[in-house]
Amino acid sequence: MKTYLSIATAALFSFYVTPNVSAHCQVPCGIYTDDTVLKDLHTHQATIAKAMKEITALSSDAGKNANQITRWVVNKESHAVKIQNTMLDYFLAQRLKPADLESDKEAYLKKLTLSHQIIVLAMKCKQGTDPEVAKKLHTTITQFAAAYHKKK
């Protein structure tokens, strides 16, 4: 009986110490392509923009629409976090190489600056429903994609 209890305890404990694995987990699997990841950023941004629009519309009768508003807020924030994680875990941790600073300092700093702007804009999207912030996020993702693909 003690053995079963120890195994059950170990199994239960493993659920609590198992790290979360994200889509861009820094294992060189070759599944994700830059174009796919950039397209996903735009999809997340479009979802955020749609959520902002829905939250604003539903807020005209917040009491009646409280549950749906909550769902849209959670969805908006989830997609903003996905954008932040992608920029951090995929681009900053894996794709923007410090060695690029030596070969093309201006291009490297532009990509780094745009990455930071995307992360901040995603944060601002979580904080409110201003559609201008979502538009700026879209524009900045587009600028980042252009800078990222620019040939040296």
C-alpha positions in Angstrom: 0.0 0.0 0.0 2.9 2.4 0.8 4.4 1.8 -2.7 1.1 2.7 -4.4 0.8 5.8 -2.2 4.4 6.8 -3.1 3.8 6.3 -6.8 0.5 8.3 -6.6 2.2 11.1 -4.7 5.1 11.2 -7.2 2.7 11.3 -10.1 0.6 14.0 -8.5 3.7 16.0 -7.6 5.0 15.8 -11.2 1.9 17.7 -12.4 2.9 20.6 -10.2 6.6 20.8 -11.2 6.2 20.1 -14.9 7.1 23.3 -16.8 4.7 24.8 -19.3 5.7 24.2 -22.9 4.9 27.0 -25.3 4.6 26.8 -29.1 8.0 28.3 -29.6 9.9 26.3 -26.9 13.4 26.9 -28.2 13.8 23.3 -29.3 15.0 23.4 -32.9 12.2 21.3 -34.3 12.0 23.0 -37.7 8.2 23.0 -37.6 7.7 26.8 -37.2 8.7 29.0 -40.1 9.3 32.8 -39.8 6.5 33.5 -42.2 4.0 31.3 -40.3 4.9 33.0 -37.0 4.6 36.4 -38.5 1.2 35.5 -39.9 0.2 34.3 -36.5 1.1 37.6 -35.0 -1.3 39.3 -37.4 -4.0 36.8 -36.6 -3.6 37.5 -32.9 -3.7 41.2 -33.6 -6.9 40.9 -35.6 -8.5 38.9 -32.8 -7.5 41.6 -30.3 -9.1 44.3 -32.6 -12.3 42.3 -33.0 -12.4 41.7 -29.2 -12.0 45.5 -28.6 -14.9 46.2 -31.0 -17.1 43.6 -29.3 -16.3 44.7 -25.8 -17.2 48.3 -26.7 -20.5 47.3 -28.4 -21.5 45.0 -25.6 -20.7 47.6 -23.0 -23.8 49.6 -23.9 -25.8 47.1 -21.8 -23.0 45.8 -19.5 -25.4 44.2 -17.0 -27.1 42.0 -19.7 -23.8 41.3 -21.5 -21.4 40.8 -18.5 -20.6 37.2 -19.3 -19.9 37.8 -23.0 -17.9 40.9 -22.2 -15.8 38.8 -19.8 -15.2 36.2 -22.5 -14.0 38.8 -25.0 -11.7 40.4 -22.4 -10.1 37.1 -21.6 -9.8 36.3 -25.3 -8.2 39.7 -26.0 -5.7 39.4 -23.2 -4.8 35.8 -24.2 -4.0 36.9 -27.7 -2.0 39.8 -26.4 0.1 37.5 -24.2 0.6 35.2 -27.2 2.1 38.1 -29.2 4.4 39.0 -26.3 5.5 35.4 -25.8 6.2 35.0 -29.5 8.3 38.2 -29.6 10.2 37.1 -26.5 10.5 33.3 -27.0 10.8 33.1 -30.8 12.3 36.3 -32.1 14.3 37.8 -29.3 15.5 34.5 -27.9 16.1 32.7 -31.1 16.1 34.8 -34.3 17.6 38.2 -33.5 21.2 37.2 -33.0 23.7 39.5 -31.1 26.2 38.7 -33.9 23.9 40.7 -36.3 24.8 43.8 -34.3 28.3 43.6 -35.7 27.3 42.9 -39.3 24.5 45.5 -39.6 24.0 47.5 -36.4 21.3 49.7 -37.8 19.1 46.8 -39.0 19.6 44.9 -35.7 18.7 47.9 -33.6 15.6 48.6 -35.8 14.4 45.0 -35.3 15.1 45.1 -31.6 13.3 48.5 -31.2 10.3 47.2 -33.2 10.2 44.0 -31.1 10.1 46.1 -27.9 7.3 48.3 -29.4 5.2 45.2 -30.2 5.6 43.9 -26.7 4.5 47.3 -25.2 1.6 47.7 -27.6 0.4 44.2 -26.8 0.5 45.3 -23.1 -1.5 48.4 -23.9 -4.1 46.3 -25.8 -4.6 44.3 -22.6 -5.2 47.6 -20.7 -8.0 48.9 -22.7 -10.2 48.9 -25.8 -8.8 51.8 -27.8 -8.9 50.6 -31.5 -6.0 53.0 -32.3 -3.7 50.9 -30.1 -4.7 47.8 -32.0 -4.1 49.6 -35.3 -0.7 50.7 -34.1 0.1 47.1 -33.1 -0.8 46.0 -36.6 1.3 48.6 -38.2 4.3 47.8 -36.0 4.0 44.1 -36.7 4.0 44.9 -40.4 7.1 47.2 -40.0 8.8 44.4 -38.0 8.1 41.8 -40.7 9.5 44.1 -43.4 12.6 44.9 -41.3 13.0 41.2 -40.4 12.9 40.1 -44.1 15.0 42.9 -45.4 18.1 41.6 -47.2 21.5 42.8 -46.1 
